[in-house]
């Protein structure tokens, strides 16, 4: 894994539709766009998601996907006050034994 996309959002309100939509997007990223790993969690009224990728081209394809773009718009209107995205190159990775 060479890149990590960090998604940070301020939560407005999650409704019954949110969980199914989020799960569908994660599955699409993993199955159709070569995402290697996807982790997310919420803390108080913040959501954080980390997705790991091998190429910027895969990240770009994911960003430009029509379903992803429609869901982003839905997120802006319904689920989030605001969000930000950072794309970082992983220089080193360490694990405990």
Residue pairs with C-beta under 8 A, 6 or more apart in sequence:
1 36
1 37
1 52
1 53
1 54
1 90
1 93
2 53
2 54
2 55
2 89
2 90
3 52
3 53
3 54
3 55
3 56
3 59
3 87
3 88
3 89
3 90
4 50
4 51
4 52
4 53
4 87
4 88
4 90
5 49
5 50
5 51
5 52
5 53
5 59
5 85
5 86
5 87
5 88
6 48
6 49
6 50
6 85
6 86
6 87
6 88
7 40
7 47
7 48
7 49
7 50
7 51
7 83
7 84
7 85
8 46
8 47
8 48
8 83
8 84
8 85
8 86
9 46
9 47
9 48
9 75
9 79
9 80
9 81
9 82
9 83
9 84
10 45
10 46
10 80
10 81
10 82
10 83
11 42
11 45
11 46
11 47
11 79
11 80
11 81
12 78
12 79
12 80
12 81
13 78
13 79
14 79
15 78
15 79
18 78
18 79
21 71
21 74
22 40
25 67
25 68
25 71
26 38
26 40
28 65
28 67
28 68
29 35
29 38
29 51
29 62
30 38
32 65
33 58
33 61
33 62
33 65
34 53
34 54
34 55
34 58
35 51
35 52
35 53
35 58
35 62
36 52
36 53
36 54
37 50
37 51
37 52
38 49
38 50
38 51
38 52
39 49
39 50
39 51
40 47
40 48
40 49
40 50
41 47
41 48
42 48
47 80
52 90
53 59
56 87
59 87
62 68
63 69
75 83
76 83
